[in-house]
Amino acid sequence: MKALLFMLLPVVALAGEREVKQKDVPAKVLAAVKAHSPSATLKRFALEDGNYEVAIADAKGQADVVVTADGQVLTEERTITVAELPAAVTKALAGGKYAKATVTSVERIVSLATPGVSTFELNVVLGGVRHEIVFDGAGTIVRDEVER
C-alpha cells in the first residue's frame, strides 16, 4: 500500500478572498451566522465572490460559514481531521495520483441546499505544487484545481 503523508497546517486566505473587518459585514450576514450557530464565537471575516465567509469557533471546533450579502447561509465548511474522512475518500486518496501528497487541511462542506450531503475539500501539496481537491462522499473527485 502506498504511504500517505499527512500534515495539518493552519489554513491561510486563498486568492480571491479579501479579509474585512466585522464592522464592514452587513448586519443580515452577522444575524444569519448567529442564527446558524448561536453559541459560536465569530473569529474572522472575508469577502469572496460577493459572499461573506465568517470563521467561527464553537463546541464542534472550527468552521467557515458562507453567507450571501442578504443573509442566506449557503454552506458550512467545518475543519476535520484526516481520520474523520469517509473510508471511500481515504481509499481514493491513497490509491490515486495524490497518494504521496502532503495534506495541509481538510474540510467537510455541507450545503444547506442539500442537507445531509457532504463533500470533502482537501488542500494538498504534491511535488511543491498546491492543489485543492474536492471529493464526494463516495470518494469521487468532483473538483481538482491547482492553486496559484
Helices and strands as residue ranges (DSSP letters): E 5-6, E 18-20, G 22-24, H 27-36, E 41-48, E 51-58, E 61-68, E 73-79, G 82-84, H 87-95, E 102-111, E 118-126, E 129-136, E 141-146
